[in-house]
Every structure is written in C-alpha cells, then in structure tokens.
C-alpha cells in the first residue's frame, strides 16, 4: 500500500506541474483574493453538516466568562462562520492573515448582531503581538491548524493570550488512521489539496501538538465528520490554561 501511495502521489504531482510553476513564480498569491469567496460559500455546507457538533462544543463557552463578560479571540476567523454559536453579548476579537476576508466577515457581523465586535487584526496565528498577554477568556481555532506554518508556535501564542483559567476551543480535521483508505487518499491528494486550500494540509496529527502544548487540562475527542473522506477525520474539544 505504501508503494502504491507513493506512486499515485507522484502522478498527482506530475499533473500539478503547471500549478507548481505558477507558485514558483509568485502568481499563486492571486488565489488569496479568490479563496475567501470559496470559503464563504463552502462554510454554509460545513456549518449545516457540523451544526450539532459545533452547538454542543460552544455550549460550554459561558463557563469561562469572567465577571459576566466573555471575551473571545478567534484565530483565522475567515468569514465568521462560528459567530452564530457564540453567547449573546460576548466581545469578539478577530484575526486572520488574509485581509480579503474582511468583506465576508462584515456580512457575518451584520447577521450576528448579538455579539460585540472589538476589532479585526490582520495577523498570522504564529504572531499575534498586537493582542496583549492574558487578555481574553477564550481563544477559538477552527480549521486553522491545518494551514499555519507552525502549530507549536500558534499554540504558544494562544496560551500567551489566554488569561489563567481560560480555554482554547478547537475543531480541526486531522490525518486518518494509517490502516485506512482515507489515510491513503489524504497522502495521494495532499499536493492538490494544498493549492485548493491555500496551504491546507490534511496529513497533520494535530492532537499530538495539543497534548504537548502545556495546557493544564485537555478535553479532546476524535470524530468522523459527515464530509468528504479526505477531511472526515476530526478532533473536537478544548484545552484549559
């Protein structure tokens, strides 16, 4: 199976030669203007299929409010697909490395007027220096750790920003069991998925980084989401500072 996987992956890479060239000469950056529209449209389907899981996870958010006010920082907020699940009246800080999401983010903000939006910061998950230490109750990170350059550094930043007793909430797709066909397809299609997902990697064992991130408590479960087999394996939960 390993030999077949490497062979199929090689074929995919050969077929992607034009995209490799486009990326090498810097033209792929143009896709960053189109990517937010793709995410915005896909997010409706994702939320529909993951509604129950998101609702169940975010139901516990009020437990981390301090003095009746819950402050949430969302890493890689994208088009704001999580906003509908946040408690009424909480304050939200949004960050994303792609400034072109702002148009679609504004649409979600207008629809979800039960929240108070503090600011939108153009920043990567690895460097959120404009956000003060221990300044938020909750950090939310959904479908983000698959595309950051460094998961450990992103988790260190989340840990730094969280107040003591605060929590990092996450929903991430991860690599499948090595004995499964999903694992085979993930590794074969990864080169193509990288371009489609603007740097997204479907072969990451993200839970290992969460386990090693130094949180005092980690509640994590593996689930099979009702999605395309390549992104079906998910982890869902939260980690307490």
Buried (B, 14 or more C-beta within 10 A) or exposed (E): EEEEBEEBBEEBBEEBEEBEEBBEEEEBEEBBEEBBBEBBEEBEEBBEEBEEBBEEBBEEBBEBBEEEEBBBBBBBBBBBBBBBBBBEEBBBBBBBBBEBBBEBBBEBBEEBEEBEBBEBBBBBBBBBEEBEEEBBBBBBBBBBBBBBEBBEBBBBBBBBBBBEEBBBBBBBBBBBEEEBEBBBBBBBBBBBBBBEBBBBBBBBEBBEBBEEBEBEEBBBEEBEBEBEBBBBBBBBBBBBB
